[in-house]
Amino acid sequence: MKIDWDRRTCARRGHVTYAPDDPRLRVRLRADSALGEVWRCLRCGDFVLGAPHGSGPAAEAPLVPRGKVLRDLFILRFLAAERAVRGVFIVLVAVAVWRFSNSQDAVRRLFNEYLNVLRPVFRHFHYDLDHSPVVGTIQKTFGYRHSTLLLVAALLLAYALVELVEAVGLWYAKRWAEYLTVIATAAFLPLEIYELTEHISALKIATLVLNILAVLYIAIAKRLFGLRGGRRAFDEERRSASLLEVEESAGLAGAR
């Protein structure tokens, strides 16, 4: 089922109407009804009862996202939400590493106490905790120096900051955020591929696929790095999506 992004957005945010000074355009965007004057919405094209939300020169009309632009904005906001969740999670991990670095000996003693209690239980189910990869990894972390753990916490916080900045920028469809997302995500792809060679899991595969698709989609759809005409072609496409621009072209064509 095809989604009508224009009407879907108007249903949530309301219509956007504008009265241009040019009478040739004004007559194409205005009509009379039994209930009064109606103005054509710049987003969905439906006529809306009541006075226009704004008026003035056509060049100063609001640039209203429509069609493909709205779909792209929805996808960007989905990616922004994913980045925000990931950023918050990494912050929590960084805080946990920092707190662990300050009480490493106490945590080690507590872990060993629980390990001694749970060892007979797991042995009953024929599982040797002393040779468990998970237990081995945890025990390795106890050997890290305090300064090393603090460095890890700082790096995690820096990574989380990048993720959160990406999230805010993508939510508001900032072009710098699109560049940042593509560069930062692509930079971590080799690491994600390497992790898959060490251990394959459904979550790692899904994360890798999502990040590859995000890089390709943003770079191509947003015409980054000069792709498909670059910034100039992107701006022209955005302007051509405005209904008022279409009506202006039609009016000028009719005048000729």
C-alpha positions as CSV (number, residue, x, y, z in Angstrom):
1,M,0.0,0.0,0.0
2,K,1.5,3.3,-1.1
3,I,1.8,5.9,1.7
4,D,0.5,9.4,1.0
5,W,3.2,11.2,2.9
6,D,1.7,14.7,2.2
7,R,-1.8,13.9,3.6
8,R,-0.3,11.9,6.4
9,T,1.8,14.9,7.6
10,C,-1.1,17.3,7.1
11,A,-3.3,15.1,9.3
12,R,-0.7,15.3,12.1
13,R,0.6,18.8,11.8
14,G,-2.1,20.7,9.9
15,H,-2.2,22.3,6.5
16,V,0.0,25.1,5.2
17,T,-1.6,27.8,3.1
18,Y,-0.1,31.0,1.6
19,A,-1.4,33.9,-0.4
20,P,1.1,35.2,-3.0
21,D,1.0,38.8,-4.1
22,D,1.1,37.8,-7.8
23,P,-2.6,37.7,-9.0
24,R,-1.8,35.0,-11.5
25,L,-0.7,32.7,-8.7
26,R,-3.2,33.9,-6.2
27,V,-6.1,32.9,-8.4
28,R,-4.7,29.4,-8.8
29,L,-4.4,28.9,-5.0
30,R,-7.7,30.5,-3.9
31,A,-11.3,29.5,-4.5
32,D,-14.8,30.4,-3.1
33,S,-17.1,27.9,-1.4
34,A,-20.5,28.1,0.2
35,L,-18.8,28.4,3.6
36,G,-16.3,31.1,2.5
37,E,-12.9,31.3,0.8
38,V,-10.6,28.3,0.6
39,W,-6.9,28.2,0.0
40,R,-4.9,25.4,-1.4
41,C,-2.5,23.6,1.0
42,L,1.1,23.9,-0.2
43,R,1.8,20.4,1.0
44,C,-1.1,18.1,0.1
45,G,-2.9,20.3,-2.5
46,D,-6.3,20.1,-0.8
47,F,-8.3,23.3,-0.4
48,V,-8.6,24.5,3.2
49,L,-11.4,26.7,4.6
50,G,-10.3,30.0,6.1
51,A,-7.7,32.7,5.7
52,P,-4.2,31.8,4.5
53,H,-1.5,31.3,7.1
54,G,0.7,33.8,5.4
55,S,1.0,36.2,2.5
56,G,3.6,38.1,0.5
57,P,5.9,37.6,-2.5
58,A,6.0,34.2,-4.0
59,A,9.8,34.0,-3.3
60,E,9.1,34.3,0.4
61,A,6.6,31.5,0.5
62,P,7.5,28.8,3.1
63,L,9.4,25.8,1.6
64,V,7.1,23.0,2.6
65,P,8.6,19.4,2.5
66,R,6.4,17.2,0.2
67,G,6.3,13.7,-1.2
68,K,9.8,12.1,-1.4
69,V,11.2,14.8,0.9
70,L,8.8,13.8,3.6
71,R,9.6,10.1,3.2
72,D,13.3,10.9,3.4
73,L,12.7,12.9,6.6
74,F,10.8,10.0,8.1
75,I,13.7,7.7,7.4
76,L,16.2,10.2,8.8
77,R,14.2,10.5,12.0
78,F,14.1,6.7,12.4
79,L,17.9,6.7,12.1
80,A,18.1,9.6,14.6
81,A,16.0,7.6,17.1
82,E,18.3,4.6,16.7
83,R,21.4,6.8,17.2
84,A,19.8,8.4,20.3
85,V,19.0,5.0,21.9
86,R,22.5,3.7,21.1
87,G,24.1,6.9,22.4
88,V,22.2,6.7,25.8
89,F,23.2,3.0,26.1
90,I,26.8,3.8,25.5
91,V,26.7,6.5,28.1
92,L,25.3,4.0,30.6
93,V,28.1,1.5,29.7
94,A,30.7,4.3,30.1
95,V,29.3,5.2,33.6
96,A,29.4,1.5,34.5
97,V,33.0,1.2,33.5
98,W,34.0,4.3,35.4
99,R,32.2,3.1,38.6
100,F,33.8,-0.3,38.1
101,S,37.3,1.3,37.8
102,N,36.8,3.0,41.2
103,S,35.7,-0.2,43.0
104,Q,37.5,-2.9,41.0
105,D,38.7,-4.9,44.0
106,A,35.3,-4.9,45.7
107,V,33.6,-6.1,42.5
108,R,36.2,-8.8,42.0
109,R,35.6,-10.2,45.5
110,L,31.8,-10.1,45.0
111,F,32.1,-11.8,41.7
112,N,34.3,-14.6,43.1
113,E,31.9,-15.1,46.0
114,Y,29.0,-15.5,43.6
115,L,31.1,-17.7,41.4
116,N,31.8,-20.1,44.3
117,V,28.1,-20.3,45.1
118,L,27.0,-20.9,41.5
119,R,29.8,-23.3,40.6
120,P,28.2,-26.5,42.1
121,V,24.8,-25.5,40.6
122,F,26.2,-25.2,37.1
123,R,28.3,-28.4,37.6
124,H,25.0,-30.2,38.2
125,F,23.9,-29.2,34.7
126,H,27.3,-30.3,33.3
127,Y,28.5,-26.8,32.7
128,D,32.0,-25.8,33.8
129,L,32.1,-22.2,34.8
130,D,35.9,-22.2,35.1
131,H,36.2,-22.7,31.4
132,S,33.3,-20.4,30.4
133,P,34.2,-17.7,27.8
134,V,31.9,-15.2,29.5
135,V,33.5,-15.8,32.9
136,G,36.9,-15.7,31.4
137,T,36.2,-12.3,29.8
138,I,34.9,-10.9,33.0
139,Q,38.0,-12.2,34.9
140,K,40.2,-10.5,32.3
141,T,38.7,-7.1,33.0
142,F,39.7,-7.4,36.6
143,G,43.3,-7.4,35.5
144,Y,43.0,-4.0,33.7
145,R,44.6,-1.1,35.3
146,H,42.6,1.8,36.7
147,S,44.0,4.2,34.1
148,T,43.1,1.8,31.3
149,L,39.5,1.6,32.5
150,L,39.3,5.4,32.7
151,L,40.6,5.7,29.1
152,V,38.0,3.2,28.0
153,A,35.2,5.1,29.8
154,A,36.4,8.4,28.2
155,L,36.5,6.8,24.7
156,L,33.0,5.4,25.2
157,L,31.7,8.9,26.3
158,A,33.3,10.4,23.2
159,Y,31.6,7.8,21.0
160,A,28.3,8.4,22.7
161,L,28.6,12.1,22.1
162,V,29.1,11.5,18.4
163,E,26.0,9.3,18.3
164,L,23.9,11.9,20.2
165,V,25.1,14.8,18.0
166,E,24.2,12.6,14.9
167,A,20.8,12.0,16.4
168,V,20.0,15.7,16.9
169,G,21.3,16.7,13.5
170,L,19.5,13.9,11.7
171,W,16.2,14.7,13.5
172,Y,16.3,18.2,12.1
173,A,17.6,17.0,8.7
174,K,20.9,19.0,8.9
175,R,23.2,18.4,6.0
176,W,26.3,18.4,8.3
177,A,24.8,15.6,10.3
178,E,24.2,13.5,7.2
179,Y,27.9,13.9,6.3
180,L,28.9,13.1,9.9
181,T,26.7,10.0,10.0
182,V,28.0,8.6,6.7
183,I,31.7,9.2,7.7
184,A,31.4,8.0,11.3
185,T,29.3,5.0,10.4
186,A,31.5,4.0,7.5
187,A,34.6,4.3,9.8
188,F,33.3,1.6,12.1
189,L,32.2,-0.8,9.4
190,P,35.6,-2.6,9.2
191,L,35.5,-3.1,13.0
192,E,32.0,-4.6,12.8
193,I,33.1,-6.9,10.0
194,Y,36.1,-8.0,12.0
195,E,33.8,-8.8,15.0
196,L,31.7,-11.0,12.8
197,T,34.9,-13.0,11.9
198,E,35.4,-13.5,15.7
199,H,31.8,-14.4,16.6
200,I,28.7,-14.4,14.5
201,S,25.4,-13.4,16.0
202,A,22.0,-12.2,14.6
203,L,22.3,-8.9,16.4
204,K,25.8,-8.2,14.9
205,I,24.6,-9.1,11.4
206,A,21.5,-6.9,11.7
207,T,23.5,-4.0,13.0
208,L,26.0,-4.3,10.1
209,V,23.3,-4.5,7.5
210,L,21.5,-1.5,9.0
211,N,24.6,0.6,9.0
212,I,25.6,-0.3,5.5
213,L,22.1,0.5,4.3
214,A,22.1,3.8,6.2
215,V,25.4,4.9,4.6
216,L,24.3,4.0,1.1
217,Y,20.8,5.6,1.5
218,I,22.0,8.9,3.0
219,A,24.9,9.3,0.6
220,I,22.8,8.6,-2.5
221,A,19.4,10.0,-1.5
222,K,20.9,13.2,-0.1
223,R,23.5,13.5,-2.9
224,L,26.5,13.8,-0.6
225,F,30.1,14.0,-1.8
226,G,28.9,15.2,-5.2
227,L,26.8,12.1,-6.0
228,R,23.9,12.6,-8.4
229,G,24.7,16.3,-8.9
230,G,25.6,17.1,-5.3
231,R,24.3,20.0,-3.2
232,R,23.0,22.0,-6.2
233,A,20.9,19.2,-7.5
234,F,19.6,18.5,-4.0
235,D,18.5,22.1,-3.5
236,E,16.8,22.2,-6.9
237,E,14.9,19.0,-6.2
238,R,13.8,20.4,-2.8
239,R,12.6,23.7,-4.4
240,S,10.7,21.8,-7.1
241,A,8.8,19.9,-4.5
242,S,6.9,23.1,-3.4
243,L,3.4,23.3,-4.8
244,L,3.7,27.0,-5.1
245,E,6.8,26.6,-7.3
246,V,4.7,24.3,-9.5
247,E,1.8,26.7,-9.7
248,E,4.2,29.5,-10.5
249,S,5.7,27.6,-13.4
250,A,2.2,26.8,-14.7
251,G,1.1,30.4,-14.4
252,L,4.1,31.7,-16.3
253,A,3.7,29.0,-18.9
254,G,0.1,30.0,-19.3
255,A,1.0,33.6,-19.7
256,R,3.2,32.8,-22.6
